[in-house]
């Protein structure tokens, strides 16, 4: 008999509340309903957004049209070059937008004291794989070019994102790493990312239902996004990791795709790359967007930012 997993009290209270919700599962909703449900959950469960001197909507050219962006900065202006954080939101490449992760991006900008550019890539199934990744790459290259519209001089970029955005974080870093002189990625921070196929993993078996992200929801996202399982742009664990940038891999112990993040951290270590591995114990997938409903998750986010600061201040 296996021991029951550790669940923090505030996390358990939120899961118990969610279990009482009488409504359809995400996988049984229409696309419009699923997207609205994601917006609603974040509005209820996350902390209010920070009030910052700079919160400004922008757009950059993409392969299929303009890509919506949002700039966050805790400073009114910056006269010197600095790293710019490029944030890719989660949602299985199917749901999510600039608004679902607005509070989180404002918090990251405030805690890190660095500019953040959030990217809203094309969503599946209207734009299946690899449309989202191509948008994310285009946006990262645009930010790194220090365009006048941004009003910043980027000394390099930090790719960061949660879940599907964690996947994009790694894939974009790999794509840009082919020519680092053009776009230096100084740090990547995949947060509970899907980097390796989670089907058949121990964490998927243990947490496939009742822990927020479910196997059914993963199947819903997978069918819509339709990533090629042999393509490193879909499953970046398949790539060579010899030139990966400094990395902070963040996982959640109660996450069905936890083992994907663990596998990526292991691959980086095996490749001799600088890597900090943080597993937040007793919380589920999406904990970074549950900081009101699960107050202890705020400390988890602060640990991630502290690790970012350490890595930036202590380059190899």
HELIX and SHEET records of a PDB file:
HELIX    1   1 UNK A    9  UNK A   19  1                                  11    
HELIX    2   2 UNK A   26  UNK A   28  5                                   3    
HELIX    3   3 UNK A   31  UNK A   45  1                                  15    
HELIX    4   4 UNK A  102  UNK A  112  1                                  11    
HELIX    5   5 UNK A  131  UNK A  144  1                                  14    
HELIX    6   6 UNK A  164  UNK A  176  1                                  13    
HELIX    7   7 UNK A  177  UNK A  179  5                                   3    
HELIX    8   8 UNK A  202  UNK A  206  1                                   5    
HELIX    9   9 UNK A  215  UNK A  225  1                                  11    
HELIX   10  10 UNK A  236  UNK A  238  5                                   3    
HELIX   11  11 UNK A  258  UNK A  270  1                                  13    
HELIX   12  12 UNK A  287  UNK A  289  5                                   3    
HELIX   13  13 UNK A  297  UNK A  313  1                                  17    
SHEET    1   A 6 UNK A  54  UNK A  60  0                                        
SHEET    2   A 6 UNK A  67  UNK A  73 -1                                        
SHEET    3   A 6 UNK A 116  UNK A 120 -1                                        
SHEET    4   A 6 UNK A  82  UNK A  88  1                                        
SHEET    5   A 6 UNK A 154  UNK A 162  1                                        
SHEET    6   A 6 UNK A 185  UNK A 191  1                                        
SHEET    1   B 2 UNK A 247  UNK A 252  0                                        
SHEET    2   B 2 UNK A 275  UNK A 280  1                                        
END                                                                             
